[in-house]
Amino acid sequence: MTVDRTPGRQVFRVVNAVVLAGVVLVTLYPFVNIVARSLSNEFAIRAGKVNLLPVGFTFHTYGFVASDPTFWTNYRNTVVYTVVATAIAMIMTTCYAYVLSKRHLKGRTFLIGVAVFTMFFSGGLIPNYVLISGLGMKDTIWAIVLPNAISVFNLLVMKTFFEGIPAELEEAAAIDGMSTYGILLRIVLPLSKAVIATMVLFYAVSFWNSWFPAFLYMTQSDLFPVTVYLRNLTAGATTGTSVGADATDMTVATNIKAVTMVLTVLPILTIYPFVQRYFVKGVMLGAVKG
């Protein structure tokens, strides 16, 4: 009898499948419920009739949100902020991680300590606000991008990955006359597609979902990301769209938040399946040692 066919193994696989299926259902339920609410009419939502399927199917609220120019302005801002911030974060994190991966580097322990120190200690909200204001970065993209350009967790993950790349490859390239930047760009990065894709996703999701820096440092509504638009809806106010007392506005008052949530999270859900395969590849690269 093989190991895979033993009674204990079969019981483990069944229990494992049941537990994982339960986790998937618990994870999907809130999102499915939000989608159902976004496609239901206001009266069904108020009556508590909406669960997993829409009741009183309608696209009216989607049209209401789509007709708001402020929503699309904020949506465009989110795309720009996310793309620029992710690009800068990846450049800085990759360079810093590559340097820290060199065990012969003088002062390496100090540089790692500086990075780790910032994971547990920060200047605080007020000093950061004073700093950003003093640097003249309020109401600019840099107030969102630069203070969060390096995630120490992502930095340490990339450093560990770079340390696993055989040093002989870099030494051979150096003997052939390749510069340090050439080695990084032509040897190291092509071998690091898995971790790079993972870090891009981590940074992109983080910047896409971020709202507090913009809420803190932005004073003009046309500079807000869509997450601040959603935050204002949740708080009972909107940027540029007031929910009035007429029949049309009352119809969308209940599920406009659900529609905005769906439209906000949709790009991340669209991108994730294309990046997910790199997670599996990254795990395999980290597990198989030759």
N, C-alpha and C positions, 0 to 999 in steps of 0.2 A: 504493500500500500504506500503510495507516494505521500509526501507531506501535505500537498494541496488537497488530498482527498480524505484526510483524517477527520473524524467527527468533530474534534475541537476546532480544526481549521474551518470547517464548513459553518459551524455555529458562529465563529468570529466574523466570517464574511457576511453572514446574514445580519448579525447585529450591527456590523459596521455600515452595511448598506441602509439599514433602517435609520440609524442615527444620522448619517449624512443626508438622507432624504428629508428627515425632520429639520435639520439645519437649513437646507435649501428652502423648504416651505416657509419656515419662520423668517428667513431673509427676504424672500420674494413677496410675502403677503403685504407688507406696508406699501411697496411700490405698486403692486397690482391694484391695491385699494385706491391709491392716489390716481392712477390712470382711470379707474372706473369712475371716481368722483369727477375727474376732468371732463368725462363724456356724459355725465348725468345732468338732469335738470335740477334747479335749485330746490324745488319742493320735495323731491325724492331724497335729497341729501339732508334737508331739515327734518324729514320724517324718520331718518335713520334706516332707510331701505337699501342703501348702497353698500355692498360688501365687496365681492369679487367681480361682479358684472355690472355694467352701466344700467341705470334705470331711467327711462325717459331719454333715450339716446339723443344727443345733440352736439353739434360743433359750434354752437352759438358763442360760447365763451372763448374758444380759440380765435374766432373772428374778432371778438371784442379786444383781446390782448394783442392780436396781430395788427389791429388798427391804431394801436398806441405807438407813436413815433419814439417816445421816450424809452419804451421797452427795447426797441431795436437799436437805438443809440447805445444804451447800456449793454446790450448783448454784443455789439461790435466792440465796445471797450473791453469787455471780458476776453474776447478772442485776442485782441491786440496785447492786452496785459499778460495773458497766459503764454502766448507765443514768445514775446520778448523776454519775459521773466524766466521761462523755461530754458531758452537759449543761453542767456547769461548765466543762469544757475548751473547748467551742464558744463559750460566752459570753465567756470571757476572751480566747481567741484571736481571735475576730471583732472585739471592741472594740479590742484592741491593734493588729491588722492594719489596721483602718480608720483609726486614728490615724496609723500609720506611712505610709499611702498618701498622706497630704497633704504635698505637697512644700513648701508654705509654712510648715509647722509649725516653730517655733523649737525647737531641740534634737533635731530628728528624727534627725540623724546619730548623736548620742549614744545615743538610745534604741535605734536599730538595732544600734549597737556593743555595748550591754549585752546584747541578746538573742543576738547572734552569739557573744559571748564565752562564754556558758554552753554553747554547742555543743562547745567544746573544753576547757573547764576547769570543774571542779566541786570542791566542798569535800571529797569523799572519803566513803567508806562510814562510817567511825567518826564524823566530825563530823556527818554527816546523822543517824545513829542517836541521837547525843547530843541533837541539835536536836529531833527528833521526840519523844524521851522527855521532854525539858525542857518542850516545849509541851503535854505531857499527851495526845498523840494516839495513843499505843500502844493496841492493841486497839480502835481505832475506824476507821470508814470513811475518816476524814480522812487517816489515815496513808497510804492508798493513793491518794486523790483529789488532794489538794493539791500534794504534791511533783512530780507529773507533769501538772499542770493545763495547761501550755503546752508544746507541741512546737515548737521553733524552726523546724524544717523546714516544718511545717504553717503556722506563722505567716508565713514568707516567701512561701510559695505563695499564701496568701490576700492578702497585701499586694500582690503582683504582679498578682493578678486584679483587685483593687479599683482599682489604678492604670489598668487598661485600660477602666474604665467612663467614658464621656464626662463631663467635668466640667460641661458645659453643662446636663446633666440636673439635677445638684445645684444649680447656680446658679439655674435656673428655679424649682425648688422653694423655694429660699431667698427668692427675690423674692416668691413667693406667700405668704410668711410661715411656712413650715414650719421647725420647729426642727431642730437637728442630729440629735437622736434620731429625730425624725420622718423625716428624710431617710434615715437608716440603715435604719429599719424598713420604710418604705413605698416607698423608691426603690431603695436599694442591695441589700438582701437579696433582694427578689423577682427581681432581675436576676442574682443569684449562686447560684441553686439548684444549678447543676452543681458549683461548688467546695464549697458547703456540704455537699452529699450526699457528695462525695468525702472531705472532712475528717471527717464523721461516721463514715464507714466506717473510715478510718484510725485514728481514736481508739478506736472501738468494738472493732476487732480487737486493737489494742494493749492495751487494758484487759482484754479478755476473756482474752487469752493470758498476761497478766502473772501471775507467781507469786512472784517473789522479794521484792517489798515486803511482801506478806502473810506470807510465810515468815519475814521478818525482824522485822516489827513486831507480828504476831499471836501470842499465846501460847495462845489458847483454840481448840480444834478446831472448835467450832460457829461460829467467825467466819471460818474458812478459805474461800477460793474453791475451786471444783472443780479448778482447776489445781494447787493444793497437794495436794488429794486424789490427783490423778493422779501428782504428783511422789512422794508417799509410797509409792504402789503401785510405781512404777518403782524406788524405792530399797529396796524389799523390805519396807516396812511400810505399813499403811493407817491412816487416821484412823477408828476406830470399827469396823473390820472386820478381823479377824485371819484369815489363811488358815491353817487348821489342818491336821491330818494325816488327817482322816477322808476317806472316799471322795468325798463331795460337794464338799468344799473343794478336794481335789486335782484334781477334774475342771475347776474353774474357774481353778485357779492359773495356767495357762499363757495363757489368752486373756482373762482379766479386764482386763488392761491394754488390749487391743485394743477391748473393749467400751466401756471408759471413754473412750478416745480418740474413738471414733465418736460417742458421746453428747455429748462436749464440743465437738466441731467442728461438729456438725449445725446449730445455730442460725446460725452464720456462713455456712455453705453455703446455708441457706435464705434468708437476707436478701440475699446478694450479687447474685443475678440481678435483683432489683428495683432495685438501686443501680447496676449495671454500665452501664446506658444513659446515666447522667449522665457517666460517664467519656468516652464518645464525644462527647457534647454539649460537654463542657468542652474537649476537644481541638479541636473545630470552632470554638468561640468564640475560642480562642487563636490559631487559624491564619488565620482570615479577617479581614483588616483592610480597612475601608471607605475 
